[in-house]
Amino acid sequence: MIVQQILKLKASNDVITVPPGADVSHVAEILATRKIGTVVVSNDGKTILGIVSERDIVAEVARNGNVCLIAPVEAIMTKVVQCCKCGESADSVLERMTTGRFRHMPVVEGDEMVGLISIGDVVKARLMQLAAEKDALEGMIKGF
């Protein structure tokens, strides 16, 4: 399975973005309200400037207290963002996420972001693939 197939399985390919000057508290509110784990920092919704996760916010609060909540998100965002391409394999993405210990990865084509996948999206797609393979093997064994 490839990333493009995973994107097609998602209910929506909308990526929630925030400008680099948004307050950390505003980002935390977005994460909580939308029940998501990360936002991409972008001025135009296509160019990735950084990424901020719940984990980033919690770590910053632990380091500097709640004063960080009024700071701009660009102060705490991860600036070097791991991205993948539509043609990349799910196994490759899962390996990179596991090794890097992160749960979200923007999908890019050329210089533009076209989606965002989570480790949950990849696992769900892989489980669907395994179920289909199991059914095919059972069918072959039973002679269907």
Secondary structure as a PSIPRED ss2 file (coil, helix, strand):
# PSIPRED VFORMAT (PSIPRED V4.0)

   1 M C   1.000  0.000  0.000
   2 I E   0.000  0.000  1.000
   3 V H   0.000  1.000  0.000
   4 Q H   0.000  1.000  0.000
   5 Q H   0.000  1.000  0.000
   6 I H   0.000  1.000  0.000
   7 L H   0.000  1.000  0.000
   8 K H   0.000  1.000  0.000
   9 L H   0.000  1.000  0.000
  10 K C   1.000  0.000  0.000
  11 A C   1.000  0.000  0.000
  12 S C   1.000  0.000  0.000
  13 N C   1.000  0.000  0.000
  14 D C   1.000  0.000  0.000
  15 V C   1.000  0.000  0.000
  16 I C   1.000  0.000  0.000
  17 T E   0.000  0.000  1.000
  18 V E   0.000  0.000  1.000
  19 P C   1.000  0.000  0.000
  20 P C   1.000  0.000  0.000
  21 G C   1.000  0.000  0.000
  22 A C   1.000  0.000  0.000
  23 D E   0.000  0.000  1.000
  24 V H   0.000  1.000  0.000
  25 S H   0.000  1.000  0.000
  26 H H   0.000  1.000  0.000
  27 V H   0.000  1.000  0.000
  28 A H   0.000  1.000  0.000
  29 E H   0.000  1.000  0.000
  30 I H   0.000  1.000  0.000
  31 L H   0.000  1.000  0.000
  32 A H   0.000  1.000  0.000
  33 T H   0.000  1.000  0.000
  34 R H   0.000  1.000  0.000
  35 K C   1.000  0.000  0.000
  36 I C   1.000  0.000  0.000
  37 G C   1.000  0.000  0.000
  38 T E   0.000  0.000  1.000
  39 V E   0.000  0.000  1.000
  40 V E   0.000  0.000  1.000
  41 V E   0.000  0.000  1.000
  42 S C   1.000  0.000  0.000
  43 N C   1.000  0.000  0.000
  44 D C   1.000  0.000  0.000
  45 G C   1.000  0.000  0.000
  46 K C   1.000  0.000  0.000
  47 T C   1.000  0.000  0.000
  48 I C   1.000  0.000  0.000
  49 L C   1.000  0.000  0.000
  50 G E   0.000  0.000  1.000
  51 I E   0.000  0.000  1.000
  52 V E   0.000  0.000  1.000
  53 S E   0.000  0.000  1.000
  54 E H   0.000  1.000  0.000
  55 R H   0.000  1.000  0.000
  56 D H   0.000  1.000  0.000
  57 I H   0.000  1.000  0.000
  58 V H   0.000  1.000  0.000
  59 A H   0.000  1.000  0.000
  60 E H   0.000  1.000  0.000
  61 V H   0.000  1.000  0.000
  62 A H   0.000  1.000  0.000
  63 R H   0.000  1.000  0.000
  64 N H   0.000  1.000  0.000
  65 G H   0.000  1.000  0.000
  66 N H   0.000  1.000  0.000
  67 V H   0.000  1.000  0.000
  68 C H   0.000  1.000  0.000
  69 L H   0.000  1.000  0.000
  70 I H   0.000  1.000  0.000
  71 A C   1.000  0.000  0.000
  72 P E   0.000  0.000  1.000
  73 V H   0.000  1.000  0.000
  74 E H   0.000  1.000  0.000
  75 A H   0.000  1.000  0.000
  76 I C   1.000  0.000  0.000
  77 M C   1.000  0.000  0.000
  78 T E   0.000  0.000  1.000
  79 K C   1.000  0.000  0.000
  80 V C   1.000  0.000  0.000
  81 V C   1.000  0.000  0.000
  82 Q C   1.000  0.000  0.000
  83 C C   1.000  0.000  0.000
  84 C E   0.000  0.000  1.000
  85 K C   1.000  0.000  0.000
  86 C C   1.000  0.000  0.000
  87 G C   1.000  0.000  0.000
  88 E C   1.000  0.000  0.000
  89 S E   0.000  0.000  1.000
  90 A H   0.000  1.000  0.000
  91 D H   0.000  1.000  0.000
  92 S H   0.000  1.000  0.000
  93 V H   0.000  1.000  0.000
  94 L H   0.000  1.000  0.000
  95 E H   0.000  1.000  0.000
  96 R H   0.000  1.000  0.000
  97 M H   0.000  1.000  0.000
  98 T H   0.000  1.000  0.000
  99 T H   0.000  1.000  0.000
 100 G H   0.000  1.000  0.000
 101 R C   1.000  0.000  0.000
 102 F C   1.000  0.000  0.000
 103 R C   1.000  0.000  0.000
 104 H E   0.000  0.000  1.000
 105 M E   0.000  0.000  1.000
 106 P E   0.000  0.000  1.000
 107 V E   0.000  0.000  1.000
 108 V E   0.000  0.000  1.000
 109 E E   0.000  0.000  1.000
 110 G C   1.000  0.000  0.000
 111 D C   1.000  0.000  0.000
 112 E E   0.000  0.000  1.000
 113 M E   0.000  0.000  1.000
 114 V E   0.000  0.000  1.000
 115 G E   0.000  0.000  1.000
 116 L E   0.000  0.000  1.000
 117 I E   0.000  0.000  1.000
 118 S E   0.000  0.000  1.000
 119 I H   0.000  1.000  0.000
 120 G H   0.000  1.000  0.000
 121 D H   0.000  1.000  0.000
 122 V H   0.000  1.000  0.000
 123 V H   0.000  1.000  0.000
 124 K H   0.000  1.000  0.000
 125 A H   0.000  1.000  0.000
 126 R H   0.000  1.000  0.000
 127 L H   0.000  1.000  0.000
 128 M H   0.000  1.000  0.000
 129 Q H   0.000  1.000  0.000
 130 L H   0.000  1.000  0.000
 131 A H   0.000  1.000  0.000
 132 A H   0.000  1.000  0.000
 133 E H   0.000  1.000  0.000
 134 K H   0.000  1.000  0.000
 135 D H   0.000  1.000  0.000
 136 A H   0.000  1.000  0.000
 137 L H   0.000  1.000  0.000
 138 E H   0.000  1.000  0.000
 139 G H   0.000  1.000  0.000
 140 M H   0.000  1.000  0.000
 141 I H   0.000  1.000  0.000
 142 K H   0.000  1.000  0.000
 143 G C   1.000  0.000  0.000
 144 F C   1.000  0.000  0.000
